[in-house]
């Protein structure tokens, strides 16, 4: 299990490199439109969707985790260059 930050517009290259056994996306995505679906299914893996939870988002969860570790969610970049709130900019 892993969460991976990627810099491209889609995770297509990452999925092709990792070829996960299971690829999961929110239920607001039709399976046919999930990026990486063909790669995962061609390797015998599964692509699934899960229901969305009202008033919950991965963006909010990431913000909470960053804040609890003293990192500023507003200035965090996808490159992993988050700054601690007490660090000078």
LINRA-V361684 format. One record per residue. N is the residue number from 0. RES is the residue in one small letter. SS is DSSP state (alpha for helix, beta for strand, coil for the rest). PHI is phi in degrees with one decimal (NA if undefined). NEAR is the number of other C-alpha atoms within 10 Angstrom. Layout:
N;RES;SS;PHI;NEAR + N;RES;SS;PHI;NEAR
//
This chain:
0;x;coil;NA;5 + 1;x;coil;-160.5;4 + 2;x;coil;-115.9;5 + 3;x;coil;-126.9;8 + 4;x;coil;-88.5;12 + 5;x;coil;-131.4;14 + 6;x;coil;-97.7;9 + 7;x;coil;-82.0;10 + 8;x;coil;-65.7;6 + 9;x;coil;-133.7;11 + 10;x;coil;-86.7;15 + 11;x;alpha;-54.7;15 + 12;x;alpha;-66.2;13 + 13;x;alpha;-64.2;15 + 14;x;alpha;-62.8;16 + 15;x;alpha;-64.0;14 + 16;x;alpha;-75.7;10 + 17;x;alpha;-86.6;10 + 18;x;coil;43.0;19 + 19;x;coil;-67.7;20 + 20;x;coil;-70.5;12 + 21;x;beta;-134.7;14 + 22;x;beta;-115.5;18 + 23;x;beta;-119.4;14 + 24;x;beta;-138.7;16 + 25;x;beta;-60.5;15 + 26;x;coil;-65.0;13 + 27;x;coil;-81.4;10 + 28;x;coil;-106.3;13 + 29;x;coil;-68.4;11 + 30;x;alpha;-51.8;15 + 31;x;alpha;-63.0;10 + 32;x;alpha;-101.3;9 + 33;x;coil;-77.0;17 + 34;x;coil;-63.1;17 + 35;x;coil;92.8;20 + 36;x;alpha;-54.9;22 + 37;x;alpha;-61.8;16 + 38;x;alpha;-63.4;17 + 39;x;alpha;-64.8;20 + 40;x;alpha;-66.5;16 + 41;x;alpha;-63.7;10 + 42;x;coil;-89.2;11 + 43;x;coil;90.0;13 + 44;x;coil;-84.4;16 + 45;x;beta;-115.3;15 + 46;x;beta;-118.5;19 + 47;x;beta;-131.4;16 + 48;x;beta;-116.2;15 + 49;x;beta;-124.6;11 + 50;x;coil;-63.3;9 + 51;x;coil;-77.8;12 + 52;x;coil;-104.3;9 + 53;x;coil;-56.0;6 + 54;x;coil;63.7;6 + 55;x;coil;-130.8;9 + 56;x;coil;-145.1;12 + 57;x;alpha;-66.0;8 + 58;x;alpha;-61.5;9 + 59;x;alpha;-64.8;12 + 60;x;alpha;-62.7;11 + 61;x;alpha;-61.8;12 + 62;x;alpha;-59.5;17 + 63;x;alpha;-63.5;15 + 64;x;alpha;-62.4;13 + 65;x;alpha;-61.5;18 + 66;x;alpha;-62.2;15 + 67;x;alpha;-68.2;10 + 68;x;coil;-103.6;11 + 69;x;coil;74.9;15 + 70;x;beta;-103.4;20 + 71;x;coil;-89.0;19 + 72;x;coil;-60.0;19 + 73;x;coil;-69.3;10 + 74;x;coil;-105.9;12 + 75;x;coil;-70.2;15 + 76;x;coil;-110.1;13 + 77;x;coil;-67.0;12 + 78;x;coil;-83.7;9 + 79;x;coil;79.5;9 + 80;x;coil;-100.7;10 + 81;x;coil;-62.6;16 + 82;x;coil;-108.6;17 + 83;x;beta;-67.2;17 + 84;x;coil;-60.0;14 + 85;x;coil;-91.2;9 + 86;x;coil;-84.7;8 + 87;x;coil;-69.3;6 + 88;x;coil;-92.0;6
//
